Amino acid sequence: MQMFSLAGEVAFVTGAGSGIGQRIAIGLAEAGANVALFDLAASKGVTDTAAAIEKLGRRALITSGNVTDPTALTDACARTEAELGGLTVAVNSAGIANATAAEDMPLSQWQTMMDVNLTGIFLSCQAEARIMLKAGRGSIVNIASMSGSIVNRGLLQAHYNTSKAGVVHLTKSLAMEWVGKGIRVNAISPGYTLTPMNLRPEVAEQRKIFERETPMQRMATVDEMAGPAVFLSSRAASFVTGVDLLVDGGFECW
């Protein structure tokens, strides 16, 4: 299935030290890409990601910084280009989540959510596209959430939902800006997923609710996000841009 191959491609993944970002980074390497990994300097998991990629016979490059820092992103992308080659694939997975009742939410909490989840995606896309535009080709995949399209029952996350809705529309907007310049931009909106955050013992009862409310009667594994990312990044999706791909076990059908 050569149309799904990423052999010879150079990828850049934010949030590559854990959860969905980590698994997608490894998935891109499984499909043949060399991968640059971007995460906070304090992230310990990014070294595990790099080791898994190198075990596959691919090259891994660890870079660090915060997605709210445009200079860090620009430098990381430039280093990727210098050490791995021209950047052709990017997946922006860095993000945060928390919950507070809207009437009690401090402005600082709202602003931090927007800074990381929305502005961070924009700055990542901007740094990546500046390199891709020179070559006239590339694919960018942004990790949004089904919470960008629906409001999760029982979860007090107006700020999170709003940030992810912004990611979906930003994705479509950038897709149309760059559609004639060789860059495709798409989003993946996961449903409830078994990331480290959702595997904590204190949310065990909440996981049961998530499973019950999902038509497939379970949560997704991080492995189930790798295939959609590889598809959107590959030639198999060469006519796909501006799409928000729901990977939610049918949740939005209900």
Secondary structure, DSSP 8 states (H G I E B T S, - for coil): -GGG--TT-EEEEETTTSHHHHHHHHHHHHTT-EEEEEE-TT-SHHHHHHHHHHHTT--EEEEE--TT-HHHHHHHHHHHHHHT-S--EEEE---------GGG--HHHHHHHHIIIIIHHHHHHHHHHHHHHHHT-EEEEEE--GGGTS--TT---HHHHHHHHHHHHHHHHHHHHSGGGTEEEEEEEE-SB--GGGGSGGGHHHHHHHHHHSTTSS-B-THHHHHHHHHHHSGGGTT--S-EEEESTTGGG-
